[in-house]
Amino acid sequence: MSELPDDSSSDSPPRLDYAPEAEGRPALHLCAGAVATAAVILPLTVVGALFGGMPGLIVGLLFPIAIAALVASHLRRSQRTRAWAAGIWIGVGVAVLMNGLCWALLSGVRFGG
């Protein structure tokens, strides 16, 4: 009967992730992408609503989201820039939620009862 080799010489378990190490700080890139995207989408939506009414609101929201989606889908292809892409998608979601909440509050929607 053969015995398994003794791995007591190494203190760390075998590495199962064979992807290259991420360069930089992915958490910082994710947060920066989220904040930058929300900081661009929110003012454009407000400016579009102020100067263009309802059509301006829709264009002011959909145009930067479309550009952000194109940029995020391009950045997602590389392991190095994947955190930026995730941050952009999170920023889009936060901006849409904040715009929806502002619209609901300004239009007199009552929450809860």
N, C-alpha and C positions, 0 to 999 in steps of 0.2 A: 504494500500500500504506500503510495507517495504522500508525502506531507506537503502542506502549503508552505510557501516561503515565509520566512519570519520578517514582518514589516515593522518590527519594533525599533529599527534603526532610525526611521523618520517619525517626527512628531506630528506632522500634519497629514490629514487624510488625502487620498488621491484627488486631484483636480478633475472635476467632471465637466466643467464649462471650458470648451476649447476655443471660444471666441477670443479675439484679441482684447487686451485690456483697454478699457475706455480711457481716452485721453482727456485731460482736464477734469472738470467737476460736473458730472451729469446733473446732480440736483440743482446746482446753481444755474445751469443752462435751462433746465426745465422751468424753474421759477422766473428767470429772466424772460423766456419766451412767453410765458403766461401773462406776466405783467405788461410786457411790451404790446402784445396783441390786444389785450383788453384796453390798454391806454390809447390805442389807435382807433379801435372800433367804437368805443363809447362816445368820444367827441365827434367823430364823423356822423354818427347817428343823430346826435343832438343838433348839430349844425344842419344836417339834411332836413330834419323835422322843422327847424326854425325858418329856414329859407325856402323850403319846397313843399311844405305841408305833408300830406300822407304819401304822395309819390316820392318826395325827398327822403322821408323816413325809411321807406322800403329800399330805395337805391342806396341811401347812406348806410344801411345795415347789410344788404346783400353784396354790394360791391367789395368792401373790405373782407368779408367772409370768403368770397370766391377767391380773392388774391391770397388770403391766408391759407385756404385749402390747397391751392396750387403749390405754394411754397412748402407747406408741411408735407405734402405727398412727395415732393422732390427731396426734402431733407430726410425723410424716413428711410430712403434707400441705403444710406451709409450708416454704419455702426457708430461712427464718430459724431454724427449730427442727429441721431435718433432722439436724444433728449430734447433738443430744440423743437423737433416736430411734435413731440408729446406736449410740450409747453404751449405751443401754438394752438393745438386743439383744446387744451384746458382753458386758455385765454379766450378762445371763441365761445366756449360753453359759459364761462363766467360772464362775458359781455352780453350774451343773449339772455341769460337769466336776469342780469341787472336791468337790461332794457325792458324786459317783460314785466319785472316788478315795478319799475317806474311808470310804465304805461298803465298797469293795473291800478296803481295808487292815484295817478292823475285822472283816470277815468271814473273813479268812484267805486271801484269794485270792493266789496266788503269780504274780508276773509274770516271764516269761522262762525259767523252768526250774528 
